Amino acid sequence: MTNVFVDCTRVGDSIRCPGDEGFSDVVVFGRHARLRKDHPAIEVMGRLDELEALAEWGMQEVGGDVFSLVAALAIALNTYLATGDERWLKPIDDAVNRACGTDVKELGWFAPSSKATALLNLLRVKAREAERAVVKLVDDESLPRDKALSLTKALNQLNKLIAHLIYVSEPQIYK
């Protein structure tokens, strides 16, 4: 038996990895869990990974603190999902509170006016996908409901924050 990847082994002619049978061993809200790969907690982790990766791509593609902020917030949310430690939600609250001091001239449907706003819109969509996935955790009796609700609130606010960042960049607004 030899190691092939970080947590995989070669046994004879085959390679065996954790998760090969459709389950993942993860920590959710501070508790170890063995979950099917289609469990909502696994989906939320994946959605937050996508959000972070796209924000990092935005950092490389167009630069700017906005994309760094969204990447950092996605990491904070994924860490909260794993640990259940409320301190990881503070960056969301802080960012939303800072943004509340910036007026938006006009609301309505928007069309991105630049590559940066188009990428921000993609991040907004990914945040919404994560929010929709996390709602499924609220009714999972094996997980703490209050933690799932806190994560739902944080993702909703992240979505609103990203939309706000788009509006302040003055996209084309349709009513």
C-alpha positions in Angstrom: 0.0 0.0 0.0 1.4 3.4 -1.0 0.1 7.0 -0.9 -0.9 8.4 -4.2 -2.6 11.7 -3.3 -2.8 13.5 0.0 -5.4 11.1 1.4 -5.5 8.3 -1.2 -3.7 5.0 -1.3 -2.7 2.5 -3.9 -3.7 -1.1 -3.1 -2.5 -3.5 -5.7 -3.7 -2.1 -9.1 -6.3 0.2 -7.7 -6.3 3.6 -6.0 -8.7 4.1 -3.1 -9.7 7.6 -1.8 -12.0 8.8 0.9 -15.3 9.6 -0.7 -15.1 6.9 -3.3 -18.3 5.4 -1.9 -20.3 8.7 -2.1 -19.7 10.0 1.4 -17.5 12.8 2.8 -16.1 13.1 6.3 -16.4 16.8 7.2 -16.9 19.1 10.1 -20.2 21.0 10.0 -20.9 23.7 12.7 -18.1 22.2 14.8 -19.3 18.6 14.6 -17.8 15.7 12.7 -20.2 14.3 10.2 -20.1 11.6 7.6 -22.4 13.0 4.8 -23.5 11.8 1.4 -21.9 13.9 -1.3 -25.4 15.3 -2.2 -26.1 16.5 1.3 -26.9 20.3 1.4 -23.9 21.0 3.7 -21.6 19.6 1.0 -23.4 21.6 -1.6 -23.1 24.8 0.4 -19.3 24.2 0.9 -19.0 23.7 -2.9 -21.0 26.9 -3.7 -18.8 28.9 -1.3 -15.7 27.4 -2.9 -17.0 28.5 -6.3 -17.8 32.0 -5.0 -14.3 32.3 -3.6 -12.6 30.9 -6.8 -14.6 33.3 -9.0 -13.7 36.3 -6.7 -10.1 35.3 -7.0 -10.4 35.1 -10.8 -11.9 38.6 -10.7 -8.9 39.8 -8.6 -6.6 38.4 -11.4 -8.7 39.6 -14.3 -9.6 43.2 -13.3 -8.1 43.7 -9.8 -9.6 45.8 -7.1 -10.4 45.5 -3.4 -14.0 44.5 -4.2 -13.0 41.0 -5.4 -10.6 40.6 -2.5 -13.4 41.4 -0.1 -15.8 38.9 -1.7 -13.1 36.2 -1.6 -12.4 36.9 2.0 -16.1 36.8 2.9 -16.6 33.5 1.1 -13.7 32.0 3.1 -15.2 33.4 6.3 -18.6 31.9 5.5 -17.1 28.5 4.7 -15.1 28.6 7.9 -18.3 29.5 9.8 -20.0 26.5 8.2 -17.2 24.2 9.4 -16.7 25.7 12.9 -20.0 27.3 13.8 -17.9 30.0 15.4 -20.0 33.3 15.2 -16.8 35.4 15.0 -16.5 34.3 11.4 -19.8 36.2 10.6 -18.4 39.5 11.9 -16.6 40.4 8.6 -20.0 40.2 6.8 -21.6 42.5 9.4 -18.7 44.9 9.1 -18.8 45.0 5.3 -22.6 45.5 5.2 -22.4 48.2 7.8 -19.7 50.1 5.8 -21.7 49.7 2.6 -24.8 51.1 4.3 -23.1 54.5 4.4 -22.9 54.7 0.6 -26.0 56.0 -1.2 -27.3 54.3 -4.3 -28.7 56.8 -6.8 -31.3 54.5 -8.4 -32.6 51.0 -8.1 -34.0 48.6 -10.7 -32.8 45.9 -13.0 -29.2 46.5 -14.0 -27.0 45.6 -16.9 -23.3 45.5 -16.1 -21.4 48.4 -17.7 -17.9 46.9 -17.4 -16.0 43.7 -17.0 -15.7 44.4 -13.3 -19.5 44.8 -12.9 -20.2 41.7 -15.0 -17.9 39.7 -12.8 -19.5 41.1 -9.7 -22.9 40.1 -11.1 -21.5 36.5 -11.5 -20.4 36.6 -7.9 -23.9 37.8 -6.9 -25.5 34.9 -8.7 -23.1 32.5 -7.0 -23.9 34.0 -3.6 -27.6 33.5 -4.3 -27.0 29.9 -5.2 -25.2 29.3 -1.9 -28.0 31.0 -0.1 -30.6 28.8 -1.7 -28.6 25.7 -0.8 -28.1 26.7 2.8 -31.8 27.1 3.4 -32.0 23.3 3.1 -29.9 23.1 6.3 -32.5 24.9 8.4 -34.7 21.8 8.4 -32.0 19.3 8.9 -32.6 18.0 12.4 -29.0 16.7 12.7 -27.6 20.3 12.5 -28.2 23.3 14.8 -31.0 25.3 13.4 -29.8 28.6 14.8 -26.4 28.2 13.0 -28.1 27.4 9.7 -30.3 30.5 10.1 -27.2 32.6 10.9 -25.5 31.3 7.7 -28.7 32.0 5.7 -28.8 35.6 7.0 -25.1 36.1 6.3 -25.4 34.8 2.7 -28.5 37.0 2.1 -26.5 40.0 3.3 -23.5 39.1 1.2 -25.8 38.9 -1.8 -27.2 42.4 -1.0 -23.7 43.7 -0.5 -22.5 42.5 -3.9 -25.6 44.0 -5.5 -24.9 47.2 -3.7 -21.3 47.2 -5.1 -22.7 46.8 -8.6 -25.2 49.7 -8.1 -22.5 52.1 -6.9 -20.4 51.3 -10.0 -23.2 53.0 -11.9 -24.4 50.2 -14.3 -27.2 50.8 -16.8 -30.4 50.7 -14.8 -33.8 49.5 -16.2 -37.2 50.1 -14.6 
